[in-house]
Amino acid sequence: MIDIPKKHRDLFEYIGKTAESIGQKVYVVGGYVRDYYLHKPAEQSTDIDFVTVGSGIRLAEELAKNLPNTKISVFKQFGTAQVKYRKLDLEFVGARKESYRRESRKPIVEDGSLEDDQLRRDLTINALSWCLNPGSFGVLHDPFGGIKDLHAEVIRTPIDPEKTFDDDPLRMMRAVRFATQLNFRIDVKTVAAIKKMAPRLSIISRERVLDELNKIVMATTPSAGFALLLETDLLKEFFPEMVNLLGVDEKNGQRHKDNFWHTLEVLDNVAEVSDNLWLRWAAIMHDIAKPPTKRFDKNAGWTFHGHDALGAKWVPKIFRRLTLPLDDRMKYVQKLVRLHLRPIALVSDEVSDSAIRRLIYEAGDEIEDLMILCRADITSKNEWKVKKFQNNFDRVEKRIKEVEEKDKIRNWKNPISGQDIMEVLETGPGPIIGTVKDKIKDAIFDGDIENDYTAAYNYLLSIKDQYIDHS
């Protein structure tokens, strides 16, 4: 007998009795069943899928009649219905079989048996189901050895993987995603099929690809997923800039680090300390422009001058193509990419308060996340070197806190307005206003004057003659 929480058991039994009363078989399928055998707490499951041999819409409507405080949504074109009940999203669909035309992602759908429905599942571990009808309650259906694959920690498709992925190419991303989330391996035949079918991913909408990609990014060890995306040739289908990071050049006996694998180390380092999706994307993007900025200098060795500025410039274009949001979240990633080298320049004992003030001003509320990214960027097999850099960053963070407490520079605004400057200079709007405001800002950041209106206004009076046109 399945050992699930009483509230779920009572609900499942009621669903089974309702299906029986209208002459239909019903099964709970997919993630809920899979996670049960992975010993994951059932309380974490809020989305539960059901397949019925018959009309999913009819079954959902029967349930909604008698279950209190339910809300039903019917999607006739898909033959599905969703019932919201006590913070649960219950999805009902009639068992079906599908066939595909080569040029289209849209299937030809017909009513089918439970076996037909299970044949169209993406992975063996997702083709598990329990019958909920009285007399068969809790009976497991496992036609493709999903339980065995769970124990073996392997990802496989129920039928020939090429056909599975040809029918729905998004299943290739899902195979990688589940392997990453569960820390499973993908079996050899399935990997080979993904590699062969990878170009077919192009018929899938970028939004659906991104949904799977973000789940990989948010995994405990996201590098495992990106390594699989690279191995299977999926990554180049939607993120060629990341693939271009791969490889090491050597000249005069000097080599640079492989920027692809370095990026994955940085991503994992961030993932260890933060669940912020956008900070993880900043880790993915921080060195994205290294390939076109790579140069060899006989004295300095390999350099990547300007990759921070160019990478920041690339962020909107890459976000747009991947259908990532082009709002403040994109600007956040762009800012961290642009600034990710700045704290490294502040590790010496002689670093000035002025440099610290400028960093705080430019980073604003993202200063803590920037420091997380910079710490994550320290990757070396030399433990002494890593420890040295971490100690340096400890010192920089201490200085940042001291300067911020003293000078209140974060989200700083110039105490002098453009109107103040126009009145003192007896002039109208123009480029000179910005020039004078920058001069005042520099005086405050350099510590020459206090960060307040009176000091700034007196400073403006002292420099006004340099900017008044006496001709």
Secondary structure, 3 states (H helix, E strand, C coil): CCCCCHHHHHHHHHHHHHHHHCCCEEEEECHHHHHHHCCCCHHHCCEEEEEEECCHHHHHHHHHHHCCCEEEEEECCCCEEEEEECCEEEEEEECEEEEECCCCCCEEEEECCHHHHHHCCCCHHHCCEEECCCCCCCCEECCCCHHHHHHHCEECCCCCHHHHHHHCCHHHHHHHHHHHHHCCEECHHHHHHHHHHHHHHHHCCHHHHHHHHHHHHCCCCHHHHHHHHHHCCCHHHHCHHHHCCCCCCEECCEECCCHHHHHHHHHHHHHHHCCCHHHHHHHHHCCCCHHHHCEEECCCEEECCCHHHHHHHHHHHHHHHHCCCCCHHHHHHHHHHHHCCHHHHHCCCCCCHHHHHHHHHHHHHHHHHHHHHHHHCCCCCCHHHHHHHHHHHHHHHHHHHHHHHHHCCCCCCCCCCHHHHHHHHCCCCCHHHHHHHHHHHHHHHCCCCCCCHHHHHHHHHHHHHHCCCCC
